[in-house]
Amino acid sequence: MGSIMVHLTDNTFDLIRDLLIVIDDHATILKINQAATERLGFLEIDLTGRSVSLIVHPATELHTNKTQFTDLMDAQGNLIPVELRSAPFTYENRQGRVLVAHDLSERTASEELLRTAFNNSGALLSISRASDGVFIDVNPTFLETLGYTKQEVIGKTSNQLGLLAIQSQRDPLILETLKSSRIRDLDVQIKTKDGRILDALFNVDVLKIRGETCILTSAIDITRRKVAEARLLDMLKNLEELVSRKVDELNQAQLATIIALSNITESRDTDTGHHIERIRALSTILAEALALDANYSPFLSSVEIANLANASVLHDIGKVGIPDAILLKPGKLSPEEFTVMKQHVLIGWSMLEKLSQRFPDNRYLQVGKEIVLNHHERWDGKGYPNGLKGTDIPLPGQLIAVCDVYDALRSKRPYKPALDHASAVELILAQRGTQFNPDVVDAFLAVEHRFDETYNLLAE
């Protein structure tokens, strides 16, 4: 690069947003622009005529044309990470160099946030080189789930570790990723260090790290979900056989199968015992009370109420896909953990949606999907997952929301005591028109004594 002979006026020099430092051949500062004085906290007069080592890390090469990553020091002694370039420069007929420093502080902070998210993610995250598949980083969830130490993984490939249950899947997977730059929701079986086979949902992206093409893989362990889906499928086959024989209601044996299936989730949660039996009973009571209102009676026939009650036991089935560390945490969830917990409604809905595609006319499944997806929505639109408001929330979701909250208030948890019936009623009444449909709360108030009787009858 030749010497820069362009004459820069003071105004032009100060318009440049990067930090500019002009030095002579002896590394003495000749001039510094306004961006540099403001970022470093010096006056220009404080630096002119002094050695550049006052503000530039002493290990920095000043006479190279190569880009360097180094630190500047401000007036308080704080280090500022920068990307530094140096070029020959003529200033007032004196030969020297101009140092152009690009402040990386914000980028460094963003990288730290990404690193924290990477390490705290509940998914199995890994970064490998696209050229040879060698792992260059993995997160703690990857190591804990698969049973490896970081030293055993870094520098190895998935083939060397035998991570894919079907090893021949790796090369086509990498080729497809490089071709399309991403892969979404791919079912893959992976193998742990001790030989267990896990079902995982893969998402793969291409990214550049220091100019090198790498593969970011995110895998979610869906083994429990697969087991639950298989059991649900078996259950639906049994239900379809009943429909084909024109049986209008589920018999007790099949209802027990549904409850047992729901207990796959309940047995992992601290909320065990008779919770789902209570939700089924409470939803029947509440739906029958609301059916007395002429505005709701067309939507709450005896058959529809039976579907609602039987499907209510599936309301939290999506928790089968939530990591134990979050589901079983005895204390209050952090915001990040609560974000993961909220995914249970989408996981549960997805499980039922797959079955609905096979049995599109099954009303029980349709009601189940409405309950699973919407029982955490709020009347005022501040719920999740979709922020539905008012009558946009399907009625089954509105009903189960009240039943679920009442049962939660009455039940003891590691992080809270159980409330008595009167206190629970008072809190639900306080949410009339905000969290809950006012008409549903009014129906609840008409039968709240039956809620108390049912809870006591089916208490833990």
DODO-82572 format. One line per 10 residues: their letters; for each residue y, x, z of C-alpha. Coordinates in nm, 3 decimals. Layout:
residues N
A	Y/X/Z; ...
END
This chain:
residues 460
MGSIMVHLTD	0.000/0.000/0.000; 0.337/0.150/-0.099; 0.644/0.169/0.119; 0.825/-0.163/0.155; 1.177/-0.105/0.023; 1.300/-0.464/0.040; 1.623/-0.494/0.237; 1.592/-0.760/0.506; 1.901/-0.906/0.662; 1.896/-0.982/1.033
NTFDLIRDLL	1.882/-1.354/0.956; 1.584/-1.315/0.723; 1.408/-1.088/0.971; 1.449/-1.344/1.250; 1.328/-1.634/1.036; 0.977/-1.488/1.027; 0.757/-1.660/1.288; 0.515/-1.370/1.338; 0.615/-1.094/1.579; 0.774/-0.806/1.378
IVIDDHATIL	0.820/-0.459/1.525; 0.968/-0.178/1.313; 0.884/0.177/1.427; 0.958/0.522/1.293; 0.705/0.799/1.231; 0.721/0.892/1.601; 0.631/0.539/1.713; 0.984/0.473/1.837; 1.098/0.112/1.809; 1.381/0.070/1.556
KINQAATERL	1.403/-0.309/1.542; 1.224/-0.618/1.671; 1.268/-0.975/1.551; 1.366/-1.281/1.754; 1.010/-1.422/1.762; 0.891/-1.100/1.929; 1.169/-1.087/2.189; 1.113/-1.450/2.284; 0.731/-1.417/2.309; 0.742/-1.086/2.498
GFLEIDLTGR	1.033/-1.174/2.725; 1.242/-0.865/2.641; 1.591/-0.829/2.498; 1.606/-0.629/2.176; 1.832/-0.375/2.345; 1.561/-0.319/2.610; 1.313/-0.203/2.345; 1.519/-0.033/2.072; 1.482/0.342/2.093; 1.179/0.327/2.325
SVSLIVHPAT	0.814/0.404/2.252; 0.612/0.118/2.106; 0.338/0.197/2.362; 0.555/-0.001/2.605; 0.439/-0.323/2.439; 0.140/-0.231/2.217; -0.200/-0.143/2.364; -0.233/0.239/2.357; -0.572/0.222/2.180; -0.413/0.052/1.878
ELHTNKTQFT	-0.412/0.244/1.548; -0.051/0.230/1.428; -0.093/0.410/1.096; -0.377/0.213/0.940; -0.350/-0.059/0.682; -0.656/-0.237/0.823; -0.622/-0.558/1.023; -0.685/-0.502/1.395; -0.739/-0.729/1.692; -0.551/-0.589/1.990
DLMDAQGNLI	-0.316/-0.687/2.274; 0.058/-0.680/2.327; 0.206/-0.666/2.676; 0.496/-0.892/2.774; 0.773/-0.817/3.024; 0.561/-0.955/3.311; 0.263/-0.738/3.225; 0.055/-1.019/3.072; -0.167/-0.933/2.778; -0.123/-1.137/2.459
PVELRSAPFT	-0.414/-1.127/2.209; -0.287/-1.068/1.854; -0.407/-0.999/1.502; -0.211/-0.689/1.400; -0.132/-0.556/1.054; 0.067/-0.239/0.981; 0.240/-0.129/0.660; 0.481/0.146/0.549; 0.843/0.034/0.578; 1.189/0.174/0.517
YENRQGRVLV	1.460/0.066/0.758; 1.818/0.192/0.724; 1.692/0.486/0.515; 1.442/0.585/0.782; 1.073/0.598/0.698; 0.840/0.421/0.934; 0.609/0.122/0.960; 0.640/-0.246/1.030; 0.388/-0.402/1.270; 0.316/-0.769/1.202
AHDLSERTAS	0.150/-0.936/1.502; 0.007/-1.288/1.479; -0.027/-1.449/1.824; -0.389/-1.556/1.888; -0.332/-1.708/2.234; -0.382/-2.067/2.120; -0.685/-1.971/1.910; -0.834/-1.785/2.208; -0.785/-2.091/2.430; -0.949/-2.312/2.167
EELLRTAFNN	-1.242/-2.072/2.139; -1.285/-2.084/2.517; -1.292/-2.464/2.507; -1.555/-2.452/2.231; -1.760/-2.203/2.434; -1.746/-2.432/2.739; -1.851/-2.731/2.528; -2.133/-2.525/2.374; -2.268/-2.418/2.713; -2.232/-2.762/2.877
SGALLSISRA	-2.379/-2.969/2.594; -2.686/-3.177/2.673; -2.818/-3.104/2.321; -3.021/-2.795/2.227; -2.763/-2.582/2.043; -2.836/-2.263/1.852; -2.651/-2.038/1.607; -2.850/-1.825/1.363; -2.766/-1.609/1.063; -2.828/-1.786/0.733
SDGVFIDVNP	-2.940/-1.462/0.568; -3.245/-1.398/0.787; -3.262/-1.683/1.041; -3.209/-1.452/1.339; -3.068/-1.628/1.648; -2.733/-1.488/1.763; -2.661/-1.748/2.036; -2.825/-2.042/2.214; -2.703/-2.265/2.494; -2.858/-2.324/2.840
TFLETLGYTK	-3.006/-2.661/2.740; -3.197/-2.489/2.457; -3.343/-2.237/2.701; -3.422/-2.487/2.978; -3.589/-2.739/2.745; -3.801/-2.487/2.555; -3.877/-2.261/2.851; -3.740/-1.932/2.715; -3.500/-1.674/2.851; -3.203/-1.570/2.639
QEVIGKTSNQ	-3.346/-1.220/2.599; -3.661/-1.369/2.447; -3.465/-1.566/2.185; -3.166/-1.357/2.071; -3.260/-1.132/1.780; -3.568/-1.340/1.693; -3.622/-1.612/1.431; -3.766/-1.960/1.481; -4.075/-1.846/1.291; -4.127/-1.551/1.523
LGLLAIQSQR	-4.099/-1.780/1.825; -4.304/-2.057/1.663; -4.036/-2.316/1.745; -4.113/-2.555/1.461; -4.441/-2.740/1.505; -4.470/-2.727/1.125; -4.350/-2.376/1.036; -4.330/-2.451/0.664; -4.036/-2.685/0.735; -3.796/-2.399/0.812
DPLILETLKS	-3.720/-2.257/0.466; -3.665/-2.597/0.295; -3.449/-2.695/0.592; -3.228/-2.385/0.553; -3.205/-2.424/0.174; -3.104/-2.789/0.202; -2.841/-2.701/0.467; -2.687/-2.429/0.251; -2.687/-2.662/-0.049; -2.523/-2.962/0.119
SRIRDLDVQI	-2.348/-2.777/0.409; -2.495/-3.022/0.658; -2.803/-3.223/0.756; -2.787/-3.533/0.973; -3.043/-3.712/1.195; -3.355/-3.535/1.071; -3.674/-3.598/1.272; -3.842/-3.264/1.345; -4.116/-3.167/1.589; -4.049/-2.854/1.794
KTKDGRILDA	-4.276/-2.653/2.019; -4.195/-2.525/2.370; -4.294/-2.182/2.495; -4.595/-2.335/2.678; -4.712/-2.517/2.363; -4.587/-2.870/2.429; -4.473/-3.064/2.121; -4.136/-3.241/2.142; -3.982/-3.487/1.899; -3.625/-3.389/1.820
LFNVDVLKIR	-3.337/-3.525/1.614; -3.178/-3.237/1.417; -2.819/-3.205/1.298; -2.744/-2.885/1.107; -2.412/-2.742/0.985; -2.300/-2.429/0.799; -2.018/-2.228/0.957; -1.853/-1.889/0.916; -1.848/-1.642/1.205; -1.652/-1.321/1.140
GETCILTSAI	-1.702/-1.376/0.770; -2.079/-1.422/0.793; -2.252/-1.748/0.697; -2.434/-1.894/0.997; -2.631/-2.207/1.080; -2.538/-2.427/1.376; -2.831/-2.645/1.482; -2.802/-2.930/1.732; -3.130/-3.084/1.847; -3.162/-3.385/2.076
DITRRKVAEA	-3.494/-3.432/2.254; -3.610/-3.785/2.162; -3.968/-3.755/2.285; -3.928/-4.029/2.546; -3.747/-4.247/2.295; -4.034/-4.210/2.048; -4.284/-4.315/2.314; -4.070/-4.615/2.402; -4.028/-4.711/2.035; -4.404/-4.695/1.983
RLLDMLKNLE	-4.460/-4.921/2.282; -4.190/-5.157/2.162; -4.356/-5.171/1.821; -4.688/-5.259/1.982; -4.516/-5.527/2.186; -4.347/-5.676/1.878; -4.677/-5.688/1.693; -4.817/-5.891/1.979; -4.513/-6.119/1.974; -4.544/-6.173/1.600
ELVSRKVDEL	-4.903/-6.279/1.647; -4.782/-6.540/1.894; -4.518/-6.662/1.651; -4.776/-6.692/1.375; -4.976/-6.918/1.608; -4.659/-7.125/1.666; -4.637/-7.040/2.035; -4.285/-7.122/2.151; -4.266/-6.917/2.469; -4.392/-6.583/2.588
NQAQLATIIA	-4.686/-6.606/2.823; -4.689/-6.417/3.149; -4.907/-6.133/3.024; -4.667/-6.048/2.740; -4.366/-6.080/2.965; -4.531/-5.835/3.202; -4.571/-5.598/2.906; -4.197/-5.621/2.834; -4.110/-5.560/3.200; -4.349/-5.268/3.216
LSNITESRDT	-4.187/-5.124/2.903; -3.843/-5.157/3.057; -3.970/-4.979/3.366; -4.011/-4.666/3.150; -3.637/-4.634/3.200; -3.617/-4.774/3.552; -3.883/-4.536/3.682; -3.655/-4.241/3.585; -3.342/-4.389/3.736; -3.258/-4.411/4.104
DTGHHIERIR	-3.215/-4.784/4.039; -3.583/-4.877/4.075; -3.780/-5.161/4.229; -3.699/-5.518/4.131; -3.376/-5.454/3.938; -3.499/-5.584/3.602; -3.677/-5.882/3.762; -3.349/-5.971/3.936; -3.148/-5.937/3.613; -3.394/-6.169/3.438
ALSTILAEAL	-3.372/-6.430/3.713; -2.994/-6.403/3.754; -2.932/-6.432/3.380; -3.137/-6.753/3.368; -2.934/-6.903/3.654; -2.601/-6.805/3.500; -2.690/-6.919/3.146; -2.809/-7.258/3.272; -2.483/-7.301/3.465; -2.269/-7.210/3.162
ALDANYSPFL	-2.472/-7.444/2.941; -2.324/-7.736/3.138; -1.989/-7.654/2.975; -1.964/-7.847/2.648; -1.799/-7.548/2.479; -2.112/-7.337/2.539; -2.401/-7.584/2.539; -2.456/-7.557/2.158; -2.524/-7.183/2.206; -2.742/-7.210/2.514
SSVEIANLAN	-3.043/-7.426/2.434; -3.351/-7.392/2.654; -3.513/-7.169/2.389; -3.201/-6.948/2.366; -3.182/-6.917/2.746; -3.549/-6.812/2.752; -3.478/-6.548/2.484; -3.177/-6.428/2.683; -3.372/-6.398/3.008; -3.670/-6.223/2.849
ASVLHDIGKV	-3.451/-5.984/2.648; -3.228/-5.907/2.948; -3.492/-5.672/3.088; -3.422/-5.437/2.795; -3.051/-5.400/2.875; -3.076/-5.037/2.988; -3.375/-4.926/2.780; -3.152/-4.670/2.604; -3.141/-4.467/2.925; -3.478/-4.332/2.815
GIPDAILLKP	-3.276/-4.097/2.592; -3.039/-3.971/2.864; -3.114/-3.625/3.012; -3.258/-3.630/3.367; -2.978/-3.405/3.492; -2.729/-3.683/3.420; -2.943/-3.993/3.479; -3.071/-3.873/3.817; -2.750/-3.710/3.941; -2.695/-3.836/4.298
GKLSPEEFTV	-2.316/-3.809/4.290; -2.038/-3.935/4.066; -2.063/-3.831/3.700; -1.801/-3.598/3.552; -1.603/-3.729/3.249; -1.826/-3.524/3.018; -2.145/-3.654/3.182; -2.016/-4.014/3.169; -1.954/-3.970/2.795; -2.321/-3.878/2.754
MKQHVLIGWS	-2.432/-4.166/2.981; -2.239/-4.415/2.767; -2.462/-4.322/2.475; -2.748/-4.521/2.631; -2.619/-4.844/2.475; -2.624/-4.689/2.126; -2.966/-4.531/2.184; -3.111/-4.865/2.302; -2.951/-5.055/2.015; -3.089/-4.803/1.765
MLEKLSQRFP	-3.441/-4.846/1.905; -3.425/-5.224/1.871; -3.253/-5.205/1.531; -3.547/-5.010/1.389; -3.781/-5.283/1.507; -3.549/-5.555/1.373; -3.576/-5.407/1.027; -3.949/-5.469/1.044; -3.912/-5.813/1.202; -3.577/-5.942/1.069
DNRYLQVGKE	-3.635/-6.304/1.175; -3.725/-6.228/1.536; -3.459/-6.397/1.751; -3.578/-6.222/2.068; -3.490/-5.885/1.910; -3.153/-6.012/1.788; -3.059/-6.127/2.138; -3.191/-5.800/2.281; -2.967/-5.597/2.049; -2.662/-5.804/2.147
IVLNHHERWD	-2.735/-5.746/2.516; -2.812/-5.375/2.490; -2.504/-5.293/2.280; -2.249/-5.516/2.452; -2.324/-5.547/2.824; -2.062/-5.279/2.902; -1.787/-5.431/2.688; -1.493/-5.586/2.876; -1.305/-5.911/2.817; -0.977/-5.714/2.800
GKGYPNGLKG	-1.112/-5.477/2.532; -1.135/-5.168/2.756; -1.514/-5.144/2.760; -1.758/-4.949/2.547; -1.900/-4.861/2.300; -1.677/-5.052/2.054; -1.390/-5.179/2.268; -1.461/-5.542/2.171; -1.225/-5.798/2.321; -1.259/-6.162/2.425
TDIPLPGQLI	-1.484/-6.382/2.216; -1.561/-6.092/1.982; -1.812/-5.989/2.250; -2.145/-6.169/2.186; -2.221/-6.425/2.457; -2.547/-6.261/2.573; -2.353/-5.941/2.645; -2.092/-6.135/2.843; -2.357/-6.300/3.061; -2.560/-5.987/3.135
AVCDVYDALR	-2.238/-5.797/3.219; -2.176/-6.025/3.519; -2.540/-6.018/3.630; -2.563/-5.640/3.602; -2.241/-5.579/3.797; -2.342/-5.825/4.071; -2.679/-5.653/4.113; -2.517/-5.308/4.113; -2.266/-5.412/4.380; -2.541/-5.549/4.605
SKRPYKPALD	-2.764/-5.242/4.566; -2.740/-4.918/4.763; -2.695/-4.596/4.567; -2.681/-4.230/4.677; -2.308/-4.233/4.608; -2.220/-4.578/4.756; -2.337/-4.833/5.015; -2.463/-5.181/4.927; -2.209/-5.465/4.950; -2.283/-5.802/5.105
HASAVELILA	-2.284/-6.114/4.890; -1.933/-6.227/4.983; -1.781/-5.890/4.895; -1.963/-5.882/4.561; -1.837/-6.233/4.474; -1.482/-6.134/4.569; -1.489/-5.829/4.341; -1.627/-6.026/4.046; -1.364/-6.296/4.097; -1.096/-6.021/4.095
QRGTQFNPDV	-1.212/-5.921/3.745; -1.186/-6.276/3.604; -1.001/-6.250/3.273; -0.998/-5.868/3.272; -1.353/-5.736/3.284; -1.523/-6.076/3.251; -1.487/-6.398/3.052; -1.309/-6.646/3.284; -1.554/-6.926/3.189; -1.853/-6.707/3.275
VDAFLAVEHR	-1.698/-6.620/3.612; -1.638/-6.990/3.680; -2.004/-7.065/3.601; -2.103/-6.779/3.832; -1.892/-6.923/4.116; -2.066/-7.258/4.076; -2.407/-7.098/4.140; -2.316/-6.789/4.343; -2.525/-6.912/4.638; -2.831/-6.904/4.410
FDETYNLLAE	-2.744/-6.544/4.316; -2.753/-6.456/4.687; -3.087/-6.633/4.738; -3.241/-6.464/4.435; -3.120/-6.118/4.532; -3.262/-6.156/4.884; -3.591/-6.288/4.749; -3.628/-5.994/4.509; -3.463/-5.729/4.727; -3.579/-5.368/4.715
END
